[in-house]
Amino acid sequence: MLDFSLNPLLRRRCDGVSRRDFIRVGALGPLGISLAGALSWPKLLAANPAAATGLAGASARAKQVLLVYLGGGLSHHDSFDPKPDAVSEIRGKYKTIATAVPGLRIGELLPKMAGCMDKICLVRSGTHENDHHETATNWVLSGRFGSPFGDHPSMGSIVAHETGFTGKVPPYVAVPKNPSFTWELGKSAWLGGRYESFKAGNPNDKSFKVRDLSCATPMAPQTLERRRTLLEAVDTLSRHIQGNDQLATYDEFSVKAAEMVLSPEAQRAFDIEKEDVKKRDAYGRTEFGQSCLLARRLIEGGVKFVTVNYGGWDHHAKIFDSLDKKLPEFDNGLSALINDLHERGLMKDTLLLVMGEFGRTPKVNKDAGRDHWGRAGSLLFAGAGVQPGKVIGATDRNGAFVTERPVRPADVCYTVYDALGIDPRKVLRTPEGRPVEVLDQGSAITELFG
């Protein structure tokens, strides 16, 4: 909670509410948005005004991006790149099954995904040279190699910066939150806090209420109006505080912030309880299943970049015991999402991307697990003109190294930006004025589209 101490003579308002009490007010809108949250939202909204009118390029294939991030590293051997003819310590436990794409086989614990492989494009040649969780995660989420601490803005933050606030929902949302191992990853780096993701929380919680969009008690219309007025008063407050990143850009965007946090559009997008019970059951009553469903609602509501963070794939020991439970959950939730996006016509303008930071080692280790392996991994793309039913790239007979069409982190990010009409080579400036390209290498994965 933000708490500013001002001149006591200026603190008392004519309605009896002190300025300090105002700063500590706990609810601001119909869904009880806290002021702390409301103050952070203008940071999200205060994108480059020149870009706030829409996407940067006229040739954009996509209007939105939905990233399903598999933190920890999905084993490609046991999912989308099985090696049934390899020796047992490489082949693993699972058999393969046929898919809706003739000749394409995947792991047997993905039967629902097998039925919708004709709706997506499988890339079997993701590759890089780093096996450290934090470093690799920041690399694949930004397209630029750096330290484990995130030297470069993530894709979602760049999209928020370049598209700006063009509706009544945040431009960048993470469900339930950004990836994390020892600390939060894939953040906005030097772009600043205004371009961080809005964290939705776990929609599978029985008491799920989106942070800053939940109200403990109903409020009368006159109370809502008074709190809208109080929000506007922060304009005056911000002028008294210099050099604070949370307030520096508040004046220009406070009205938009108020509109967003009080808007029916924002409430509706996040209100997963509005979904039909059968639809919720179809996605699976799990954190991942309900996160996928909420992501679809957010895409439908106009959010530009949604990340579904689905971690727990770091299986150094007893991998098959873990995958016996985790792969069916993944299979159910992701297939439901893909089919739902298609049925609602959302795939036309939405680029869906499924990936982790790396794959797993070809050989099962002494603890019956697979370790980190950046040299090879699988990715999924769909929507926004992606050719369905296609397979790009390949690995060797042991799934250890890429043998056809290597796809590197910068290529993935380049493809996302290019699809949205954002110039991947655009030069941005750090707060110190240093020019930095969005990407310093990479090229579009053109095979996805033609």
Phi and psi in degrees as a GROMACS rama.xvg file:
@    title "Ramachandran Plot"
@    xaxis  label "Phi"
@    yaxis  label "Psi"
@TYPE xy
-74.9303  142.131  LEU-2
-147.064  104.189  ASP-3
-106.987  137.215  PHE-4
-102.975  118.946  SER-5
-113.46  179.88  LEU-6
-56.0335  123.824  ASN-7
-57.0231  -29.7416  PRO-8
-68.6405  -20.1055  LEU-9
-100.737  -0.677354  LEU-10
-82.1921  -32.1426  ARG-11
-86.9633  125.405  ARG-12
-92.2976  161.5  ARG-13
-66.2975  -21.2243  CYS-14
-88.9553  7.60948  ASP-15
87.715  -2.42751  GLY-16
-91.8547  123.273  VAL-17
-74.8181  153.737  SER-18
-62.6215  -36.9236  ARG-19
-65.4163  -41.383  ARG-20
-62.7698  -36.1179  ASP-21
-62.2471  -43.831  PHE-22
-63.8115  -26.9418  ILE-23
-98.1426  9.66895  ARG-24
-59.4397  139.969  VAL-25
-94.9424  -12.9276  GLY-26
-146.513  138.453  ALA-27
-125.298  -15.5002  LEU-28
-145.752  -174.526  GLY-29
-57.343  -28.1064  PRO-30
-104.082  10.8833  LEU-31
75.3111  43.1537  GLY-32
-66.9756  126.338  ILE-33
-72.7229  151.422  SER-34
-63.7068  -34.5803  LEU-35
-57.5672  -42.2347  ALA-36
-69.4897  -40.7111  GLY-37
-63.3357  -36.3127  ALA-38
-67.8992  -28.217  LEU-39
-79.4782  -25.303  SER-40
-67.6335  -39.1755  TRP-41
-58.2922  -27.6634  PRO-42
-64.4564  -37.6237  LYS-43
-67.99  -34.488  LEU-44
-83.4741  -23.1819  LEU-45
-81.7861  54.5243  ALA-46
-76.0571  172.065  ALA-47
-50.9405  114.271  ASN-48
-54.4998  -31.7968  PRO-49
-67.4944  -27.2841  ALA-50
-95.2254  -9.14976  ALA-51
-71.2844  -9.81286  ALA-52
-83.2933  -9.694  THR-53
159.407  -170.35  GLY-54
-71.6284  154.386  LEU-55
-70.1723  -33.8854  ALA-56
-110.266  147.145  GLY-57
-79.7811  -15.0605  ALA-58
-101.153  25.7568  SER-59
-62.6779  134.235  ALA-60
-84.9169  -32.0858  ARG-61
-122.438  153.621  ALA-62
-102.808  -23.5594  LYS-63
-144.947  160.484  GLN-64
-129.747  135.99  VAL-65
-122.096  110.576  LEU-66
-102.166  122.51  LEU-67
-100.284  112.014  VAL-68
-104.776  122.799  TYR-69
-100.537  76.8786  LEU-70
-62.8338  131.696  GLY-71
111.088  -30.2892  GLY-72
102.509  101.008  GLY-73
-65.9516  135.673  LEU-74
-72.3426  111.213  SER-75
-67.942  -28.775  HIS-76
-61.3702  -35.0314  HIS-77
-100.886  10.8137  ASP-78
-135.884  -86.0888  SER-79
-103.517  -2.37529  PHE-80
-140.04  57.2418  ASP-81
-68.5338  153.733  PRO-82
-123.245  75.9425  LYS-83
-64.5945  -19.4851  PRO-84
-96.3663  -0.730123  ASP-85
-79.0285  167.964  ALA-86
-65.5009  161.101  VAL-87
-59.9729  -37.168  SER-88
-70.844  -12.606  GLU-89
-103.496  -43.7977  ILE-90
-60.0044  -40.6467  ARG-91
84.5822  -164.129  GLY-92
-84.0129  -30.7396  LYS-93
-93.1209  147.613  TYR-94
-85.4969  176.641  LYS-95
-110.496  158.746  THR-96
-130.899  154.511  ILE-97
-71.6028  158.577  ALA-98
-124.331  -179.571  THR-99
-69.4466  -9.10411  ALA-100
-101.073  117.662  VAL-101
-53.7342  129.17  PRO-102
87.008  -11.9306  GLY-103
-95.7415  126.516  LEU-104
-123.413  143.879  ARG-105
-133.022  -179.969  ILE-106
-64.2942  146.355  GLY-107
-66.7163  -17.1114  GLU-108
-86.3477  11.2598  LEU-109
-122.042  52.5669  LEU-110
-66.4505  -34.7637  PRO-111
-73.4039  -37.6998  LYS-112
-66.3537  -34.5219  MET-113
-57.6671  -36.3497  ALA-114
-74.8358  -13.1649  GLY-115
-123.582  19.9762  CYS-116
-65.8643  -18.6985  MET-117
-77.9968  1.35552  ASP-118
-107.015  -5.126  LYS-119
-132.395  169.66  ILE-120
-113.896  127.337  CYS-121
-97.46  124.629  LEU-122
-107.431  116.083  VAL-123
-100.033  14.7985  ARG-124
-129.625  32.5007  SER-125
-66.6142  137.563  GLY-126
-158.326  144.808  THR-127
-162.116  -173.159  HIS-128
-118.903  27.8908  GLU-129
-126.396  133.05  ASN-130
-114.645  20.0514  ASP-131
-104.592  126.569  HIS-132
-50.6713  -58.5545  HIS-133
-65.2852  -44.3613  GLU-134
-63.1147  -47.6253  THR-135
-66.3968  -38.8499  ALA-136
-62.9779  -47.7062  THR-137
-62.8122  -33.2452  ASN-138
-66.7005  -51.4013  TRP-139
-71.4127  -25.0968  VAL-140
-84.832  -15.6289  LEU-141
-116.336  -23.6284  SER-142
81.7422  2.51026  GLY-143
-128.468  134.079  ARG-144
-77.4875  138.244  PHE-145
-159.54  -155.613  GLY-146
-82.8389  171.098  SER-147
-64.3771  -14.4719  PRO-148
-91.864  1.05632  PHE-149
83.6109  78.6134  GLY-150
-83.442  -16.6225  ASP-151
-127.804  146.255  HIS-152
-63.6028  142.426  PRO-153
-71.5242  165.683  SER-154
-56.0601  -45.1611  MET-155
-59.7602  -39.6429  GLY-156
-68.5061  -40.6726  SER-157
-62.5286  -42.9712  ILE-158
-62.6676  -42.353  VAL-159
-61.4239  -40.1531  ALA-160
-65.2033  -42.1782  HIS-161
-84.5116  -28.0743  GLU-162
-94.4472  -27.8576  THR-163
70.5616  -164.961  GLY-164
-99.5068  106.981  PHE-165
-119.959  7.73803  THR-166
-148.91  -153.487  GLY-167
-119.169  29.0459  LYS-168
-134.457  157.272  VAL-169
-60.2757  147.198  PRO-170
-74.7235  -20.9293  PRO-171
-139.858  117.593  TYR-172
-128.962  137.29  VAL-173
-112.296  132.778  ALA-174
-122.927  123.935  VAL-175
-74.7432  -21.9812  PRO-176
-163.539  178.688  LYS-177
-65.2711  158.48  ASN-178
-58.6503  147.915  PRO-179
-155.413  145.11  SER-180
-120.647  -75.2792  PHE-181
-99.7573  -17.787  THR-182
-157.032  169.858  TRP-183
-70.3808  138.107  GLU-184
-120.791  164.904  LEU-185
68.0579  43.9682  GLY-186
-97.6917  -167.411  LYS-187
-88.8751  -7.82639  SER-188
51.143  -130.816  ALA-189
-74.6649  -5.41276  TRP-190
-67.0577  -24.7019  LEU-191
98.7043  165.808  GLY-192
-61.5864  -23.2408  GLY-193
-65.0075  -18.3363  ARG-194
-107.811  16.431  TYR-195
-73.0395  162.285  GLU-196
-73.8605  152.072  SER-197
-87.2431  124.25  PHE-198
-91.9342  119.551  LYS-199
-82.7851  -24.4811  ALA-200
87.3204  -179.258  GLY-201
-87.4874  108.283  ASN-202
-72.185  -4.44971  PRO-203
-90.3163  -8.30706  ASN-204
-63.5672  138.296  ASP-205
-60.6956  -34.2918  LYS-206
-101.854  29.0406  SER-207
-56.4829  121.929  PHE-208
-141.213  124.966  LYS-209
-60.4932  131.054  VAL-210
-50.9819  129.356  ARG-211
72.4613  4.33566  ASP-212
-130.689  34.5856  LEU-213
-132.543  143.778  SER-214
-125.47  126.629  CYS-215
-71.4743  -37.6887  ALA-216
-135.696  147.63  THR-217
-63.6505  152.439  PRO-218
-123.452  143.187  MET-219
-70.3541  153.776  ALA-220
-53.6342  -39.169  PRO-221
-66.4942  -31.8  GLN-222
-68.2655  -41.6577  THR-223
-60.9129  -42.6113  LEU-224
-66.2219  -39.6909  GLU-225
-64.6809  -37.4999  ARG-226
-73.719  -27.764  ARG-227
-63.6691  -40.8302  ARG-228
-63.9276  -39.91  THR-229
-63.1778  -38.1204  LEU-230
-60.053  -43.1903  LEU-231
-62.5972  -29.2719  GLU-232
-67.0507  -18.4019  ALA-233
-64.2086  -24.1985  VAL-234
-53.6281  -46.993  ASP-235
-66.2827  -43.0375  THR-236
-58.8625  -43.2894  LEU-237
-63.1387  -27.9152  SER-238
-69.5176  -18.8084  ARG-239
-88.5566  -6.15533  HIS-240
-120.734  115.501  ILE-241
-104.256  143.934  GLN-242
78.0157  9.32686  GLY-243
-94.6644  119.337  ASN-244
-62.1114  -31.2302  ASP-245
-68.9149  -27.529  GLN-246
-111.189  -12.1634  LEU-247
-57.3787  -36.552  ALA-248
-108.345  12.008  THR-249
-67.9465  -40.2906  TYR-250
-50.8321  -50.1308  ASP-251
-69.1967  -28.1226  GLU-252
-115.832  7.15701  PHE-253
-63.9148  -36.2505  SER-254
-63.9663  -43.6638  VAL-255
-64.8224  -37.3065  LYS-256
-61.3303  -45.5579  ALA-257
-61.8067  -43.4172  ALA-258
-60.2768  -39.9829  GLU-259
-71.2056  -50.1347  MET-260
-71.1148  -18.9516  VAL-261
-102.771  0.617397  LEU-262
-81.2198  145.426  SER-263
-61.6505  -29.8853  PRO-264
-62.1859  -45.3489  GLU-265
-65.1711  -44.2076  ALA-266
-59.7456  -45.3075  GLN-267
-66.157  -41.336  ARG-268
-62.0764  -39.836  ALA-269
-87.8537  -10.1362  PHE-270
-84.6546  83.5385  ASP-271
-67.7514  -18.5137  ILE-272
-65.1055  -16.7667  GLU-273
-74.3882  -14.1543  LYS-274
-71.8021  147.209  GLU-275
-61.4386  140.456  ASP-276
-57.8273  -39.649  VAL-277
-65.4103  -35.779  LYS-278
-66.789  -42.0025  LYS-279
-63.4851  -39.6406  ARG-280
-65.9425  -36.0204  ASP-281
-63.3229  -36.8916  ALA-282
-73.2318  -23.4998  TYR-283
100.46  131.568  GLY-284
-83.815  61.2093  ARG-285
-128.388  165.424  THR-286
-58.2492  -43.2767  GLU-287
-67.6867  -46.9313  PHE-288
-58.6474  -46.9193  GLY-289
-72.7023  -27.7304  GLN-290
-66.4797  -40.2688  SER-291
-63.1992  -41.0378  CYS-292
-65.6938  -43.8606  LEU-293
-63.2395  -38.3339  LEU-294
-59.9457  -42.494  ALA-295
-61.4991  -39.7534  ARG-296
-63.164  -40.3976  ARG-297
-68.4741  -40.8199  LEU-298
-61.6678  -44.6185  ILE-299
-62.614  -31.5653  GLU-300
-82.7811  -6.26976  GLY-301
107.408  6.26409  GLY-302
-65.8347  134.46  VAL-303
-76.5848  -37.8892  LYS-304
-139.845  119.351  PHE-305
-118.861  129.555  VAL-306
-110.382  123.3  THR-307
-98.5963  113.658  VAL-308
-94.9424  112.058  ASN-309
-123.407  88.3817  TYR-310
-88.5038  -169.144  GLY-311
95.134  20.95  GLY-312
-101.419  12.9957  TRP-313
-91.073  78.6287  ASP-314
-101.48  85.0363  HIS-315
-80.7835  -16.7519  HIS-316
-141.977  146.487  ALA-317
48.4764  48.7579  LYS-318
-61.312  -36.526  ILE-319
-74.733  -31.1017  PHE-320
-61.5996  -39.5482  ASP-321
-73.5342  -44.4359  SER-322
-68.775  -26.983  LEU-323
-56.3999  -31.5116  ASP-324
-96.4704  -38.9385  LYS-325
-80.6475  -38.9729  LYS-326
-63.6598  -41.576  LEU-327
-62.2591  -36.2072  PRO-328
-64.1432  -44.6653  GLU-329
-62.7613  -45.2147  PHE-330
-58.1816  -45.5572  ASP-331
-67.6676  -50.2351  ASN-332
-66.7105  -44.6667  GLY-333
-70.3936  -41.0292  LEU-334
-64.8216  -38.376  SER-335
-62.4673  -41.0706  ALA-336
-63.3634  -48.2459  LEU-337
-60.3103  -47.5567  ILE-338
-65.9955  -38.8812  ASN-339
-66.2556  -42.7848  ASP-340
-60.1829  -39.8028  LEU-341
-66.6158  -48.1125  HIS-342
-61.9494  -31.1837  GLU-343
-91.3792  0.914131  ARG-344
73.2182  18.0788  GLY-345
-85.4942  -16.2132  LEU-346
-67.208  -25.243  MET-347
-57.8948  -40.6535  LYS-348
-112.126  5.77686  ASP-349
-116.928  127.578  THR-350
-94.7615  117.179  LEU-351
-98.1694  131.818  LEU-352
-133.192  130.04  LEU-353
-121.985  123.254  VAL-354
-162.81  165.632  MET-355
-124.228  -167.364  GLY-356
-84.3967  -20.8694  GLU-357
-170.133  177.668  PHE-358
-93.2903  -158.972  GLY-359
-123.562  159.477  ARG-360
-60.3393  145.684  THR-361
-60.4911  -41.2338  PRO-362
-94.0664  131.598  LYS-363
-68.5926  131.018  VAL-364
-82.9335  -176.769  ASN-365
-66.0095  -18.3872  LYS-366
-98.5409  16.9275  ASP-367
61.621  35.6346  ALA-368
-127.038  176.022  GLY-369
-122.639  139.907  ARG-370
-97.1723  -178.226  ASP-371
-63.7655  142.216  HIS-372
-153.36  98.9995  TRP-373
-79.5278  -14.0107  GLY-374
-70.551  -20.4147  ARG-375
-154.973  142.7  ALA-376
-170.575  164.773  GLY-377
-108.742  146.792  SER-378
-131.407  155.099  LEU-379
-121.955  138.812  LEU-380
-127.5  150.015  PHE-381
-159.884  158.479  ALA-382
79.3385  173.025  GLY-383
54.3516  38.7492  ALA-384
92.1219  -2.97141  GLY-385
-63.9875  133.965  VAL-386
-72.0745  116.719  GLN-387
-75.6662  154.247  PRO-388
75.7994  12.9573  GLY-389
-103.24  149.547  LYS-390
-119.67  127.38  VAL-391
-115.289  133.224  ILE-392
78.0717  170.739  GLY-393
-160.336  159.167  ALA-394
-115.267  169.226  THR-395
-70.1924  -178.993  ASP-396
-64.9297  -17.5725  ARG-397
-103.455  0.723023  ASN-398
66.9388  26.5808  GLY-399
-94.1721  -40.8525  ALA-400
-134.784  148.435  PHE-401
-74.356  132.077  VAL-402
-112.526  -17.6018  THR-403
-138.355  134.604  GLU-404
45.3362  69.7059  ARG-405
-60.4458  137.39  PRO-406
-120.568  115.164  VAL-407
-100.011  164.992  ARG-408
-52.751  -41.6625  PRO-409
-65.3721  -32.049  ALA-410
-66.6233  -40.0425  ASP-411
-63.6629  -49.478  VAL-412
-65.8901  -39.3425  CYS-413
-57.6668  -43.4173  TYR-414
-63.6834  -41.185  THR-415
-62.744  -49.3847  VAL-416
-62.2958  -45.0606  TYR-417
-61.7862  -39.6676  ASP-418
-63.0189  -33.3403  ALA-419
-85.0756  -5.02802  LEU-420
82.3267  17.7328  GLY-421
-95.6411  131.52  ILE-422
-70.1679  111.647  ASP-423
-65.0057  -18.3379  PRO-424
-101.176  9.40198  ARG-425
-60.5443  140.319  LYS-426
-95.1185  120.305  VAL-427
-105.21  168.921  LEU-428
-123.373  134.922  ARG-429
-71.6114  168.392  THR-430
-56.5795  -25.4296  PRO-431
-84.7178  -2.65569  GLU-432
91.3596  5.91378  GLY-433
-75.5225  128.198  ARG-434
-74.9821  132.735  PRO-435
-138.458  127.508  VAL-436
-71.0845  144.86  GLU-437
-54.6176  -50.0492  VAL-438
-128.858  139.313  LEU-439
-102.778  2.31749  ASP-440
-160.714  -179.288  GLN-441
99.4583  164.425  GLY-442
-152.846  163.132  SER-443
-68.1725  145.536  ALA-444
-83.2465  81.3987  ILE-445
-65.4079  -24.9138  THR-446
-63.3588  -20.6597  GLU-447
-61.9296  -32.2259  LEU-448
-109.598  -8.33756  PHE-449
